[in-house]
Amino acid sequence: MTTQPTTQPWDSANRLVAIDIETTGRRMPRLEDIRKAPKGLRQPGLVIEIGCLELLREGPDQNGGWTKGRTYEVRVNPDAPIHPDAIKVHNIRPADLKTAPRFPQVAEDLLAFLGDDPLVAHAYENEMDFLNYEFARMGRIPWGGEFFAAARFICTKEMSHEHFPGASGSLDALCDRLWLDRSDRFAHHGALLDADLTADAFLKMAYGDLGPRDATFE
C-alpha cells in the first residue's frame, strides 16, 4: 500500500507572511469585564510594534522555492502604560511612542501588506488575540469576534513540538536547536527581528536539515 504524502497548509500558497507583535506587557482585559465596563470607557491599547516579512515562492530549491521579500514594520502608540518587565524584553519605552501612530492609523496599511495570505507566527495565539483585540477596540469587529481566525496561521511553535517532542517551545530554544543565529536578539527582542527568525525557523523545519538531533539546549 502506497502512503500518500501529507498535504501541508503552505503547499498551495505562493506567498506567506511571517508576523510578530510586541506589546505593552499588560494583561488583555477579559471579555466579560469589557462587556461590563461603563459605556464610553475606552479599553487600553496593547500593541506597540508590528513586524512582518513576506515569503515568496519563486522556484524549486532547498527551501521549497521560498525566498524572502518585502518587510513591514511599524510602532504603535497604545495610549497606555508599558509594563517595566516588557521594556526589559523589547526596550521600547513610552517616550519612543509619543509620535507613533495609533492602531487605527496603521490598520489599513497592515491589512494591505498581509493580504489574504497565510500567516506564520510563533505561538500564533498571541498574534491572533492581540490583532483581534485591536480590531475590536477600533470598532471593526464586535468584542469577542474574529478578524483573524486560527485556520489562517501556521504556527512554528506547534511545528517545533512535532520535530522536538518534549523540548522547550520558546523561539530562543527553537533557534538554538535549529542552529539559527539569534545573536541580534541577545540585547532585546524586536517585532521584525522575531518575524525574520520565525520565517527562518519555518523554512528549516519545513524543508531543511534540522541539525544534530542529539544536541541539547535549555
C-alpha positions in Angstrom: 0.0 0.0 0.0 1.4 3.4 -1.0 1.4 6.1 1.6 0.2 9.4 0.2 2.4 12.5 1.2 0.8 14.7 3.8 -0.5 17.9 2.4 0.7 21.0 4.3 -1.2 24.3 4.5 1.6 26.1 2.7 1.7 23.6 -0.3 -0.8 25.5 -2.4 0.4 29.0 -1.4 2.7 31.3 -3.4 3.0 33.9 -0.6 3.3 33.6 3.2 3.8 36.4 5.8 5.7 35.9 9.0 4.4 38.2 11.7 5.4 39.1 15.2 4.0 41.7 17.7 5.4 43.4 20.7 3.1 44.7 23.4 2.8 46.8 26.5 3.1 43.6 28.5 -0.2 44.4 30.2 -2.8 41.6 30.6 -5.6 41.6 28.0 -8.9 42.5 29.6 -11.3 39.6 30.0 -14.3 39.7 27.6 -16.8 39.6 30.5 -15.0 42.7 32.0 -15.1 44.5 28.8 -18.8 43.9 28.4 -19.5 45.0 31.9 -17.4 48.2 31.6 -19.3 51.6 31.7 -20.4 52.8 28.3 -17.9 55.0 26.7 -14.9 53.6 28.6 -12.0 53.1 26.2 -10.1 49.9 26.6 -6.3 50.3 26.8 -4.2 49.6 23.7 -1.8 46.6 23.8 0.1 46.5 20.5 3.2 48.7 20.3 5.2 47.2 17.4 4.4 45.0 14.5 6.9 43.3 12.2 6.1 41.4 9.0 8.2 39.6 6.4 6.8 38.1 3.2 8.0 34.8 1.8 7.5 34.3 -1.9 7.6 31.1 -3.8 9.8 31.7 -6.8 11.0 28.2 -7.9 12.3 24.9 -6.7 15.3 25.0 -4.3 16.4 23.7 -0.9 13.8 25.9 0.8 10.8 24.7 -1.3 11.2 27.7 -3.6 10.6 30.3 -0.9 12.6 33.5 -0.8 12.3 36.5 1.5 10.7 39.6 0.1 9.4 42.9 1.4 9.1 43.8 5.1 6.6 45.9 7.0 7.5 47.4 10.4 5.6 50.0 12.5 5.5 51.2 16.0 2.1 52.0 17.6 1.1 54.4 20.3 -1.1 52.4 22.6 -2.2 55.4 24.8 -1.5 53.1 27.7 1.4 52.4 30.1 4.1 49.8 29.2 5.0 47.3 31.9 8.6 47.6 33.1 9.1 43.9 32.5 8.1 44.3 28.9 10.5 47.2 28.4 13.3 44.9 29.6 12.4 42.5 26.8 11.9 44.8 23.8 13.5 48.1 25.1 10.6 50.2 23.8 9.8 53.0 26.2 6.8 55.3 26.3 8.9 58.2 25.0 9.7 56.2 21.9 6.0 56.0 21.0 4.9 59.6 21.7 4.8 60.5 18.0 3.9 57.0 16.7 0.5 56.5 15.0 -2.4 54.8 16.8 -3.5 51.4 15.7 -6.5 52.7 13.6 -4.0 54.8 11.6 -1.9 51.7 10.6 -4.6 49.1 10.3 -5.2 49.6 6.5 -1.5 49.5 5.7 -1.1 46.4 7.7 -4.1 44.7 6.1 -2.8 45.7 2.6 0.6 44.1 3.4 -0.9 40.9 4.8 -3.4 40.4 2.0 -5.3 37.2 2.2 -2.2 35.0 2.6 -1.4 32.5 5.3 0.4 33.9 8.3 3.4 32.3 10.0 3.8 33.1 13.7 5.5 31.6 16.8 2.9 30.8 19.4 0.3 32.2 17.0 -2.4 32.6 19.6 -0.7 35.7 20.9 -0.6 37.5 17.5 -4.1 36.4 16.7 -5.6 37.5 20.0 -3.7 40.9 20.0 -4.8 41.7 16.5 -8.4 40.7 17.1 -8.4 42.8 20.3 -7.1 45.9 18.5 -9.5 45.5 15.6 -12.4 45.2 18.2 -11.0 48.2 20.1 -11.2 50.3 16.9 -14.8 49.0 16.2 -14.1 46.9 13.2 -15.5 43.7 14.8 -17.5 43.1 18.0 -15.7 42.3 21.2 -15.0 38.6 21.1 -15.2 38.5 17.3 -12.6 37.1 14.9 -11.0 39.3 12.3 -8.2 36.8 12.2 -9.0 33.1 12.6 -6.8 30.3 13.8 -7.1 28.5 10.5 -5.1 31.3 8.8 -2.0 30.7 10.9 1.0 28.4 10.5 2.5 28.0 14.0 6.2 27.4 14.3 5.8 26.5 18.0 3.4 23.7 17.1 5.8 22.6 14.3 8.7 22.6 16.9 6.7 20.2 19.2 6.3 17.8 16.3 10.0 17.9 15.5 11.3 18.1 19.0 8.8 16.4 21.4 9.2 17.5 25.0 11.6 20.3 24.2 11.1 23.9 25.2 8.7 25.8 22.9 10.3 29.2 23.1 11.6 30.9 20.0 15.1 31.2 21.5 15.3 27.4 22.2 13.9 26.6 18.8 16.5 28.8 17.1 19.3 27.1 19.1 18.0 23.6 18.2 17.9 24.6 14.5 21.3 26.3 14.6 19.9 29.7 13.7 21.9 32.8 14.6 19.8 34.7 17.1 22.7 36.9 18.4 20.8 40.1 17.5 18.2 39.0 19.9 20.6 39.0 22.9 20.2 42.7 23.6 16.4 42.9 23.1 13.5 41.5 21.1 12.1 43.3 18.1 9.0 42.5 16.1 10.7 42.5 12.7 13.7 40.6 14.0 11.5 38.0 15.6 9.4 37.7 12.4 12.6 37.1 10.4 13.7 34.4 12.9 10.3 32.8 12.7 10.5 32.7 8.9 13.9 31.1 9.1 12.6 28.5 11.7 9.6 27.7 9.5 11.8 27.2 6.4 14.2 25.0 8.2 11.6 22.8 9.8 9.5 22.6 6.6 12.4 21.9 4.2 15.8 21.9 5.7 18.3 19.9 7.7 17.4 20.2 11.3 20.9 19.7 12.5 22.2 17.2 15.2 19.2 15.5 16.9 21.3 14.7 20.0 22.1 18.3 20.8 20.5 19.6 24.0 19.6 23.1 24.9 17.7 24.6 27.8 
